[in-house]
């Protein structure tokens, strides 16, 4: 009798525990949904500022397909305004290929080069994207990039004018940007450290062996990158609302398409990494063969 009683109590406890876990899971989902709703309200309130009424600004156009945050939408809007020529991109710091600034373009028929320092990530890309690699639309190189090797790495694939250059190497971005001469992009996307508001103009000390440690010692301020880009003939035309990426257009293409002045003070967005949760499609990103309809 005692054993049966203990067994029944244990079974009851197990059922109660299962019910408790289910309730906790429900509460977490509800809290997550409420957090997203609150962040959506925050962004709506933010964009209600009159400074964003000028449709030449880019923040309202941001959305995610495969980018980290709102970069896909901003890139799309930039090319809607200036047009694309050869539909050619170069991106380094491409990670596993499933969340970057050019996968959407690849899906839309563009071609280009991805470079990534992780051999494991490159092996995954070569497996996952074998269809577009075999078709010659995507080239992948495994390389740890620095300011001394960047031109030779790109030149092995392309030179001259390209449509888009995306730089995301979590550290030496500004130095690599400054060193690039082999291609002349129409648009450049560069990560900046959104902790440092203009007029702070700083960059982490150059170190080709640097690997980001997950701290705030990383990259360069927007003001610093804007100065380097200006020396290369590019204007800052906007930043993503999350405060991660800055967008530059070659001066000969700017025209009246974007809001002046093209300064860090005008276009700076502070780091709002808490908004990343808004830019999630709900499922794990993947690549497969799609048919044009």
N, C-alpha and C positions, 0 to 999 in steps of 0.2 A: 504493500500500500504506500509505503514511504517513497519507494522508487517511482511509482506511478505519479504521486503528487509532485515530486521534484521534476519529473518529465513534463507534466502539464504546465507547471510554473515556468519551466525553461522555454516551452513552446509559446506560451503567452508572452513572455518577455521578448522572444524573437519576433513575434508578430507586432508587438508594440514598438520595438526598435525599427522594424521595417517601415511601419507607419510614420514614425518620427523622422526617419531619413527621407521619406517621400514628402513630408511636410516641409522639411528644411530645403529640399530641392525646389519645391514650389515657391517658397519664400525667396530663394536666391534668384529664380527666374523673374519673379515679380519685381524684386529690387533692381535687377539688371534692366528690365523694361522701363521702370520709372527713371533710372539713371539716364538711359538713352533719350527718353522724352524730355528730361530736364536739360540735357545737352543740346537737343534740337531747339528748345526754347532759347537757350543761351545764344546759339548761333543766329537765330532769327533776330533777337534783340541786338546783337552785335552788328548785324548787317543793316539794321534799321537806321544806323547813324547816317546822316546826310552825306558824309564823305563817300559812301558807297552808291549814291544815286547816279553818279556818272558811270554809264554802262561801258565806258572804256576801261574801267577797272576790271580785274579778273576774278575777284574772290567769289562773286555770285555764280560763276560758271563751273566751279569745282565739283567733281564727283569721282567716285572710284569704280573702276571695273577690275583692274589688276594692280593698280598702283597702291602704295602704302596708305595714302590718304586721299586727298582730292586732286592729285596731280593729273590723272587721266583727263578729267574735264577741262582743266586749265590748258593743258597741251592741245587738246582738241580745239578749244576756242582760239588759241594763238594761231594755229594753222588755218582755221576758218577765216581769219582776218588777213593773213599774209600769204596764204597759199603754200603748197608744198611742191617741190620740184621733182627730185629723183626718188622721194619717199625712202630715204636712206638714213639709218640711225647708227650711232655708236653709243653703247652704255657700258660703263665699267663700275664694278660693284653690283653685278646683276644677281647676286645671291643664287638661289635655286631656280631662278627664272620665272617663278610663279607669282611673285609680287615685286614688280619693278615698274619703271616708267615707260617701258617700250613693248611689253607683252601685248597690250591692246593694239598697238600699231602693227605688230607682227600678225595678229589675228585679222587685221584689216588689209593685209596684203603688202605691207612694207617689208623691207629687207634690211639686214644690218649685222652688226658685230656685238657680241656680248663678251666681256672679259671679267673673270672672277678668280680670286686668289685661292679659294678652297677647292682642292682636287675632288673632294667628295661631292660638292655642289656641281662642279663641272661634269662629273660622271653622271649625276642625276639628270642634268640638262641634256646630255648626249643621248640618254635613254628616253626621256620623256618627250623630247622635241625632235626625234629622229626623222619624222616626216618632213619638216621644214628644213632640217639640216641636209637631208638627202636631196631636196629640191633646190638647194643652193641659196635659199632665202635667209638662212641663219648660219652664221659662223661663230664658233665658240673657242675662246682661248683661255687656258689656265695660266694666270700670271699674277704675281704680286707687283703691283704698279707703283712706280715712283717717277719723279720728274726727269730722270735720266733715261728711262726705257720707254716712256709713253709713246713718243713719236715713232720709234721703230716697231712697236707692237701694233699701232694703228696702220702704219704704212704697209705692213704686210697684207693688209686687206683692202684699204681704201685710202685715197688722198683727194685733196681738192674740196669742193663744196659738198656738204652733206646737209640734210635738213635738221637733224637733232643730235646733240651731244648731251648725255646725261652722266653726271659725275657724282658718285656716292661711295667713297672709300673710307668714311668715318675717320678723317684726320687730316691727311695731307692734300685735301681737295684743292685748296687755293694755289698750292705750289705746282700741282700737276696742270691745273687750268692755265696758269701763267706760262708753263713750258710748252704747251701744245702749239705747234706750227704747221703740222702736216695736213690738217683739215681746217676748213673754214665753215663752221656750222652756221646755219641761219638762226637757230635757236639753241640756247644752252640752259640746262637745268643743273643747279648746284645746291647741295645741302649747306646750310649755314647753322651756326649756333645761336638759336633764338633767345638765349639767356642775355645776350649782350645787345642792348638797344643802341641805336645811333645817338650820339656821334662816336661811340666807342669803336675804334678801328684796330682790332688785334687779330692775330693768328697764332695758333700753337706753333712752337718751334719746330722747324722741319726735322724729321727723323724718319728715314726710309724704312726703319724696322718697327715703327710705331704700330701698335694694335690697340684699338679702343678697348678700354677697361670697363665700359658701362657707366662712367662718371661724367661730370660736366666739363672735364678737361678734354675737349674734342673740337676740332675744326676751327672755323673762323667766324668772326662777326659779319653781319650783312654789309656793314659799311666798308670793311676791308675787301670783301669779295667784289663789291660794286666798283671800288677803285681799280682793282686789277682788271675786271671786265671792261671798264671804260677805256683803259689803256689799250686794250685789244680791239676796241671798236664796237662795244656792245652797251646797250642801255637796259637798266633794270625796269621791267614792265609790270612786275607784280610778285607776290608771294602767296603761298597757300595759307589758308586760314589757321592751320595747325601750327604754323611757324617752323616748318622743316625745310622746305625747298623754295629757292628763289629762281625766277625765270628772267632770262635775258634774251633780247632780240638784237640782231645785227643792225647797226645804225641806219644803213641804207634801206632797211625794210620797215622801220618804225612808223614813219609817216605820221598820220593823225589817228592811228589805230588804237593807241594806248594813252593812258592818262599821264601827262606831265605834271610836275617835274619828275624825272626818272632818277630819283634820289632814294637812298636808304631811309631817310626821314619820312618820305611820302608813302613808301610801299612796305615798310617794315611791319611784320606780324610777329608778336612775341611767341615764345614756345608755349603751346597749349596741347601738350602731348595727351592730356586727359580726353581730348576730343577724338583720338584715334578710334575709340570704340564706335563712333558714329559711322565710320567708313569701313563697314564690314558687310560682305554680301550674304552672310548667314551660312555659307558652306565653305569647306576647304577648297582653295583654288586648285584648278587642275587644267591640263591641256589635252585636247583630243582633236580629231579631224572634224571640222565643221564644213558644211556645204553652203555656198552662196545661194541665196533665194531671191 
